[in-house]
Amino acid sequence: MIEINQLYKRFGKLTVLDGLDLTIDKGGVFAVLGPNGSGKTTLIKCLLGMVIPNKGEVKYQDKSVLKQWKYRNNLNYLPQIANFPANLSVIELIKMVKNLRPKTTNENELIEKFGIQPFLKKKLGTLSGGTKQKVNIILTFMFDSDLIILDEPTTGLDPIALIYLKDLIKKERDNGKTILITTHIMSVVEELANEIVFLLDGKIYFKGSVTALKAQTKQENLERAIAQLISKQYQH
């Protein structure tokens, strides 16, 4: 479904993606892991066409995404930080996003699930970070798309909302969707991910299952396995 070949991206003198090659097949949850500054968000933004690489190719469903936009109609994206217009109400924002995408939606089910009814007429600028994140999740999951990209989706969520989010991801995975997720919460990765990709300094140092990574690092705990991967690379 996604093919990335020899992807390079620099910001000034800083190389963020360094000849990255990656293939992601259709269906399943793929966790993109790595410390801050490893290139995770830049990789996602290259896939979304929000960042133009210096070199390399990004293909989605066998077609290059460079200077294209129609392919975005078949993907949903949850940004790490949702910069909503402060003067809009929640319901106004939902209606506006619906008008921008002529697709069937199921926002009412999600509004009820995440308990957003009391906030529908409130201005976005008055909401807490956690409530904004719930709105962010509703906007992402209310459309039916083949590819779902979630950049740190758990930020600010209370334990109940986190359970609901994980249930949503499992449901979409079971429906054959491809879900790309970045997160620092290793319990989410252990519970949901079919495969993990570990990035460091813009390069891939591991691609495979959680079980395979634990076996490679001889660790029973995913956090310790990731920590060992990081320390080994920095020792070289």
C-alpha positions as CSV (number, residue, x, y, z in Angstrom):
1,M,0.0,0.0,0.0
2,I,2.8,2.4,0.9
3,E,6.3,2.4,-0.7
4,I,9.0,4.7,0.3
5,N,12.4,4.6,-1.6
6,Q,15.6,6.5,-0.7
7,L,13.8,9.3,1.1
8,Y,16.0,12.2,2.1
9,K,14.9,15.4,3.9
10,R,17.1,18.2,5.3
11,F,16.1,21.3,7.2
12,G,19.1,23.6,6.7
13,K,22.1,21.5,7.7
14,L,20.1,19.0,9.7
15,T,19.3,15.7,7.9
16,V,16.0,14.5,9.3
17,L,15.4,11.5,6.9
18,D,18.6,9.8,5.6
19,G,18.0,7.5,2.6
20,L,14.9,5.8,4.2
21,D,13.4,2.7,2.5
22,L,10.1,1.4,3.8
23,T,7.2,-0.8,2.6
24,I,3.9,-1.1,4.4
25,D,1.4,-3.6,3.2
26,K,-2.4,-3.2,3.3
27,G,-4.2,-4.1,6.6
28,G,-2.9,-3.9,10.1
29,V,-1.5,-1.5,12.7
30,F,2.1,-0.3,12.1
31,A,3.7,1.6,14.9
32,V,6.5,4.1,13.9
33,L,8.7,4.4,17.0
34,G,11.8,6.4,17.9
35,P,13.0,9.2,20.3
36,N,12.1,12.8,19.7
37,G,13.8,14.2,16.6
38,S,14.2,10.7,15.0
39,G,12.1,11.7,11.9
40,K,8.7,10.2,12.7
41,T,6.5,13.2,12.1
42,T,8.6,14.3,9.0
43,L,8.1,10.8,7.5
44,I,4.3,11.1,8.1
45,K,4.2,14.6,6.6
46,C,6.1,13.4,3.5
47,L,3.5,10.7,3.1
48,L,0.7,13.4,3.4
49,G,2.4,15.7,1.0
50,M,2.9,18.4,3.7
51,V,6.7,18.2,3.5
52,I,8.4,17.9,0.1
53,P,11.5,15.6,0.3
54,N,14.9,16.7,-1.1
55,K,15.3,13.3,-2.8
56,G,13.4,10.0,-3.0
57,E,10.0,8.7,-3.8
58,V,6.8,8.1,-1.8
59,K,4.1,6.0,-3.4
60,Y,0.6,5.3,-2.1
61,Q,-1.4,2.5,-3.8
62,D,1.4,2.3,-6.6
63,K,1.2,6.1,-7.4
64,S,3.6,8.8,-6.5
65,V,2.1,11.3,-4.0
66,L,4.4,14.2,-5.1
67,K,2.4,17.2,-6.2
68,Q,-0.8,15.1,-5.9
69,W,-3.8,15.7,-3.6
70,K,-6.7,13.4,-4.6
71,Y,-5.2,10.4,-2.8
72,R,-5.7,12.3,0.5
73,N,-9.5,11.7,0.1
74,N,-8.9,8.1,1.0
75,L,-6.9,8.7,4.2
76,N,-7.6,10.1,7.6
77,Y,-5.0,12.0,9.6
78,L,-4.8,12.9,13.3
79,P,-2.1,15.6,13.8
80,Q,0.0,15.6,17.0
81,I,-1.2,19.1,17.8
82,A,-4.7,20.1,16.7
83,N,-4.7,23.9,16.0
84,F,-8.4,24.5,15.9
85,P,-9.9,28.0,15.3
86,A,-10.6,29.2,18.9
87,N,-13.8,31.1,18.0
88,L,-15.6,28.1,16.4
89,S,-17.8,25.9,18.4
90,V,-17.2,22.1,18.3
91,I,-20.4,21.4,16.3
92,E,-19.4,24.2,13.8
93,L,-16.0,22.7,13.3
94,I,-17.5,19.2,12.7
95,K,-19.9,20.6,10.2
96,M,-17.2,22.5,8.4
97,V,-14.9,19.5,8.1
98,K,-17.9,17.4,6.8
99,N,-18.6,20.0,4.1
100,L,-14.9,19.8,3.0
101,R,-15.1,16.1,2.5
102,P,-18.1,14.6,0.6
103,K,-18.0,11.3,2.3
104,T,-20.4,9.4,4.6
105,T,-19.7,10.1,8.3
106,N,-20.6,8.5,11.7
107,E,-19.9,11.5,14.0
108,N,-23.0,11.0,16.1
109,E,-21.8,7.6,17.3
110,L,-18.3,9.0,18.1
111,I,-19.7,12.1,19.9
112,E,-21.8,9.8,22.1
113,K,-18.9,7.4,22.8
114,F,-16.4,10.1,23.8
115,G,-19.0,12.1,25.8
116,I,-18.7,15.3,23.7
117,Q,-22.5,16.2,23.7
118,P,-22.1,18.8,26.6
119,F,-19.3,20.6,24.6
120,L,-20.9,20.8,21.2
121,K,-21.9,24.4,21.5
122,K,-18.7,25.5,23.4
123,K,-16.0,27.5,21.7
124,L,-12.9,25.4,20.9
125,G,-10.7,28.0,22.6
126,T,-12.3,27.3,26.0
127,L,-11.8,23.5,25.9
128,S,-9.2,21.5,27.9
129,G,-6.4,19.7,26.0
130,G,-8.0,16.3,26.6
131,T,-11.4,17.4,25.3
132,K,-9.7,18.9,22.2
133,Q,-8.0,15.6,21.6
134,K,-11.4,13.8,21.8
135,V,-12.7,16.2,19.1
136,N,-9.5,15.5,17.1
137,I,-10.3,11.8,17.3
138,I,-13.9,12.3,16.2
139,L,-12.8,14.3,13.2
140,T,-10.3,11.6,12.2
141,F,-12.5,8.5,12.6
142,M,-15.8,9.9,11.4
143,F,-14.8,9.2,7.8
144,D,-14.4,5.8,6.3
145,S,-11.0,5.6,4.7
146,D,-8.5,2.8,3.8
147,L,-5.5,4.5,5.5
148,I,-5.6,6.1,9.0
149,I,-2.5,8.0,10.2
150,L,-2.4,8.8,13.9
151,D,0.4,11.0,15.2
152,E,0.6,10.7,19.1
153,P,-3.2,10.1,19.4
154,T,-3.1,9.3,23.1
155,T,-2.0,12.8,24.2
156,G,-4.1,14.2,27.0
157,L,-6.6,11.3,27.1
158,D,-8.1,10.1,30.3
159,P,-8.0,6.2,30.9
160,I,-11.6,5.7,29.7
161,A,-11.0,7.7,26.5
162,L,-7.8,5.8,25.9
163,I,-9.8,2.5,26.1
164,Y,-12.3,3.8,23.6
165,L,-9.5,4.9,21.3
166,K,-7.9,1.5,21.4
167,D,-11.3,-0.1,20.7
168,L,-11.7,2.1,17.7
169,I,-8.2,1.2,16.3
170,K,-8.9,-2.5,16.8
171,K,-12.3,-2.2,15.0
172,E,-10.7,-0.4,12.0
173,R,-7.9,-3.0,12.0
174,D,-10.4,-5.8,12.0
175,N,-12.2,-4.1,9.1
176,G,-9.0,-4.4,7.0
177,K,-7.8,-0.8,7.4
178,T,-4.2,0.2,7.4
179,I,-3.3,2.2,10.5
180,L,0.0,4.1,10.9
181,I,0.6,5.3,14.5
182,T,3.4,7.1,16.3
183,T,3.3,6.9,20.1
184,H,5.5,6.9,23.2
185,I,3.1,4.7,25.0
186,M,4.6,1.2,24.7
187,S,1.5,-0.6,26.2
188,V,-0.5,0.7,23.2
189,V,2.1,-0.7,20.8
190,E,2.2,-4.1,22.6
191,E,-1.6,-4.3,22.5
192,L,-2.3,-3.1,19.0
193,A,0.7,-3.2,16.6
194,N,1.1,-6.0,14.1
195,E,4.5,-4.5,13.1
196,I,6.8,-1.9,14.4
197,V,9.3,0.4,12.6
198,F,12.0,1.9,14.8
199,L,13.6,5.1,13.5
200,L,16.8,6.8,14.8
201,D,18.4,9.8,13.2
202,G,16.3,9.4,10.1
203,K,17.2,5.8,9.5
204,I,15.3,2.5,10.1
205,Y,17.1,0.3,12.6
206,F,14.4,-2.3,13.0
207,K,11.2,-3.5,11.2
208,G,9.2,-6.4,12.4
209,S,6.9,-7.7,15.1
210,V,7.1,-6.8,18.8
211,T,7.9,-10.5,19.5
212,A,10.8,-10.4,17.0
213,L,12.3,-7.2,18.6
214,K,12.1,-8.7,22.1
215,A,13.8,-11.9,20.8
216,Q,16.5,-9.8,19.0
217,T,17.3,-7.7,22.1
218,K,16.7,-10.6,24.6
219,Q,14.3,-8.4,26.6
220,E,10.9,-9.4,27.9
221,N,9.7,-5.8,28.1
222,L,9.2,-3.7,25.0
223,E,10.3,-0.4,26.7
224,R,13.6,-2.1,27.6
225,A,13.9,-3.6,24.1
226,I,13.6,-0.1,22.6
227,A,16.0,1.4,25.1
228,Q,18.6,-1.3,24.2
229,L,18.1,-0.6,20.5
230,I,18.8,3.1,21.1
231,S,21.8,2.6,23.4
232,K,23.4,0.1,21.0
233,Q,23.2,2.5,18.0
234,Y,24.6,5.4,20.0
235,Q,27.5,3.2,21.1
236,H,28.5,2.6,17.5
